[in-house]
Amino acid sequence: MARGDVPFESEVAPLLPQLHRVCLTLCRDRQEAEDLLQDALVNAYLHRDSFKGRGSFFGWLCGIVRNQFVEHRRAASRRHSLLERVLQGASSVLGTLFTGGVEQPSPELQACHSQQAALMLRCLHALPEKFRLVVLLCDVEELGYEEVASILGLPVGTVKSRHFRGRARLAEALKVLEADPPHEARAGGRP
């Protein structure tokens, strides 16, 4: 039930917000992300003895999340038509990726942060998956290139390239949205 002297649950608990953000970034849908997280944690628990300490425990868990996500996508593609998958992606729910559950000091500041987080999240979700996950792991979760490469099963050079290109695309998307915000964000929600 424990790896070393630390129970699995105690080791995983502080990592849950980060793992949830990874799942939200992969899935784009809150319910699907929660299902993915639950399945990945069950899988990690069942295979907890396979963690050998070569990287961080968080990195090992991210690898399991990614593999579980790939398996979920394969299963979904067998069950759903192409149209259904496109509609699921288009109807995704944005999560609270950057707030992390921390209370804001004032309602005004909270509203400002919420709008900025929603804008950033919208831009992040617009990135192709190969860039989106690298940007999340490098910039939000602050993992190094080597660890991200290990998690994703990619060469370090590929991770660096995707990180650079993903950040450039993210910056461009932010500029476009800031210059021309969606009509609901304009003066009182009127176009």
Secondary structure as UniProt FT lines:
FT   STRAND          2..3
FT   TURN            4..5
FT   STRAND          6..7
FT   HELIX           8..12
FT   HELIX           13..15
FT   HELIX           16..27
FT   HELIX           30..46
FT   HELIX           48..50
FT   HELIX           57..79
FT   HELIX           82..90
FT   TURN            97..101
FT   HELIX           107..126
FT   HELIX           129..135
FT   HELIX           136..140
FT   HELIX           145..152
FT   HELIX           156..179
FT   HELIX           183..185
FT   HELIX           187..189
//
